[in-house]
Amino acid sequence: MPHTPTSPNSGQTPGQTPRPQPGASKRAAPDRGRTLLGPALRLIHTGQAPTRSALTGALDVTRATAGAVTGELEALGLITVDSRPAGGGRGRPSHRLALTDPGPAVLAAQLHADGVSAALAGLGGRLHDPVHLPLPADTSPAALLAAVAETGARLARDSRRRILGSALALPNPVTEPDGTALAALHFGWPPGTPVAELFAAAVARTDPGPRARATLPTAVANDANLAALAEHRHGAGRGARHLLLVTSGHRGVGGALVIDGRLHTGSSGLALEVGHLTVDPLGRPCACGNRGCLNAETDTDALFAAAKRRPDPHRPLLPQARELARDPAAADALEHVVDRLGLGLAGLVNILNPDRIVLSGLHLDLLAAAPDRLAAVVAERCLWGRSGRIPIVPAQVVHAGLVGAAELAWEPYLDDPQAVAAP
């Protein structure tokens, strides 16, 4: 799960925006506003400052300082400032701010239970030409991570964009700060696999082309955490103070919690392993050794088992499960899985008290097929649900794991935009 340090420039945690103090005077331009570059870029990156006027208000600075800040970011090749005024209302019209496109990019990758995805990613949550490949025959840690790194390097060599970093989303818990895979259940990796170290070494051995940084920074994190970060910054989680995301991808269930813009990862990065929440003590066996985990009761395999059908082994599992969720002949199976999901969500709501729940992966399709039933189960089993239903909304970000991996790779530059200029 990702490390989310406080920005040395902004004093804010990732995803947060600067909060002016009541009664404080607007700040002048110390050192031409360079200490504000990170907070300003975050605001533009997340769509909160489409104009220089909006940026001035969000940072609580003078127009001169905002002008200096946007000038610096433009000189770094990160944004463009459109001198044509925006808006036709009262007051002085403001310049439009946009992210440079095409600008510099990072490499984002994601491992699934049955495949690999990768893409170049610019600022603003923009993915460019994602590729999806089957798993290689050798899924040992070194071999699989080498295949992921080479996939990204090919994308970099084929691009004319400057490549600044690389990050990987994994379908298993990742400890902090050492970056080990605690239980890579899908690939049979040994517990404690040093995945961050292996991925960095694999990226270092590739040739990403002459436009990449000489040494690419790398990072790894849990895919559900990264999906939550993507949704909070660019999708259905915008504006939520306590955002709970629950997702089921190709197999298993993941969850994440974003509080005031910051991922809650616990003491060692392992918080919100919601897939191992028990929803039926007599239910299906889980790969962890227990029975009736949310993992085993509400993922793709669970839906096929409830419908007494077998998926096509020659096709990706998640698209087949989504088709099954829309099949009227599988209505009873769908209701069974929806009820188990509702039990799990109710338990999480009782403990975490979020103000919004975002569902993605197969769970998005379960919500679409039975929104009233799912909401009713959560409300019935949840104290807070009885007094006022918590919004349960579908995810909006396409390839959220990849977008979240891009967020992780961009993080050093959102903290310190001037690092973009490093060799």
Residue, then its C-alpha position, 0 to 999 in steps of 0.5 A: m500500500p502506498h506511502t503517503p508522505t507529507s509534502p515538504n513544499s505544501g505541508q499537505t498530505p496527498g489529495q489534500t488542498p491548502r486550507p487558508q486560516p480564517g482572518a489570515s492575510k493573503r500571502a505575498a510571493p516569497d521566492r516567487g512562490r516556489t514553496l507553493l508549486g506543489p500545492a498549486l500543481r495538485l489543485i490543477h492536477t485534480g481539476q480544482a483550479p481550471t483558471r488562475s483566479a480559482l488557483t488564487g482563491a484556493l491558495d489564498v495568495t495575491r494575483a501576483t503570486a499566483g501568476a509567478v507560480t503558474g509561470e514556474l509550472e509552465a516553464l517546467g512544461l507541466i501546465t499551459v496558461d491560456s492568455r485568452p480570458a476565461g468566463g464572461g461574468r463580472g470582475r476581471p476575467s481570468h486566464r485558463l490553466a491546463l495540463t500540458d498534453p502531451g507532456p511528461a509521463v510516468l509508467a503505470a502497471q498493474l498485476h491481475a490474477d490472470g494478466v498484466s496491464a500497463a500504460l503511459a500516464g500524464l498528469g490529470g489521471r490521463l492514461h495513454d494507450p493501455v495494453h493488457l497482456p496475459l500472465p507469462a508462463d513463469t510467474s515467479p517474483a523475479a520473472l513476473l516483475a521483469a516481464v512487467a518492467e519490460t512491458g513498460a519499457r517498450l511503451a516508453r521506447d515507443s513514445r516521444r514523451r519524457i518518462l519520469g518514473s514507474a509504479l506498480a499496483l499489486p492484488n495483494p497486501v504490501t507492507e510499509p515502508d519496506g515494500t514486501a508482499l505479505a501474501a501474494l495468494h494469486f501467484g504463489w509467491p512466498p510470504g515476505t517477497p521483497v517486491a519493491e526491491l525486485f521491481a526497482a531492480a527489474v526496471a533498472r535492467t530495462d531500456p526505456g529509451p533516451r527520453a527517460r530519466a537515467t534512473l527511474p524512481t519506482a514504487v509498488a502498492n496495493d491495487a485497491n488502495l491505488a484505486a481509492l486514490a484515483e477515485h478520490r482525486h479524479g472520480a466518484g470520490r471527489g469531495a468525500r471526507h471519509l471515502l470507503l472503496v470496496t472492489s472485486g477484480h478478477r478474483g478476490v475483494g479489496g478495500a481502502l479508506v481515504i480520510d481527508g485526502r489521505l489513505h488510511t494504511g494502518s501501522s504497517g500498510l496493511a489496513l482495510e484488508v476487507g476481503h477477509l471480513t467474515v460474512d458467512p462462517l459456514g460459507r465457501p473456503c477462502a484462500c487464506g484458510n478461513r470460510g465465508c470471507l468477503n473474498a470468497e462470497t462476493d468475487t467472480d468465482a462466488l458468482f459463478a458458484a452461486a449460479k452453478r456455472r463454469p467460466d470459459p477458461h480461455r477468456p478473462l474472468l471479470p468480463q464473464a462475471r459482469e455478463l453473468a451479473r446481467d443475465p436474468a437467468a442468474a437472478d437468484a445467484l446475483e441476489h445471494v451474492v448481493d446479500r453477502l456484499g451488503l452484510g460486509l458493507a454494513g459491518l464496515v460502515n458500523i466500524l468506519n462511518p464513511d460518508r460515501i461508499v464507492l464500488s468498483g469491479l464486479h461490485l459495480d455491476l452488482l450495484a447496477a443490477a440490484p441497487d435497492r436490494l443492496a442499499a436495503v441490506v446495508a441499512e437493515r444491518c447498519l445503525w447509521g444506515r437506519s438514521g440516514r442512508i450512506p450513498i453507495v455509488p459506482a466508481q467512475v475512473v476507468h482502469a482505476g488501478l492503473v490511474g492510481a499507480a500513475e498517482l503513486a509514480w507522480e507523487p514525488y513531482l506533485d510534492d516537488p514539481q522542480a524535480v521534473a527538471a532533474p537529469 
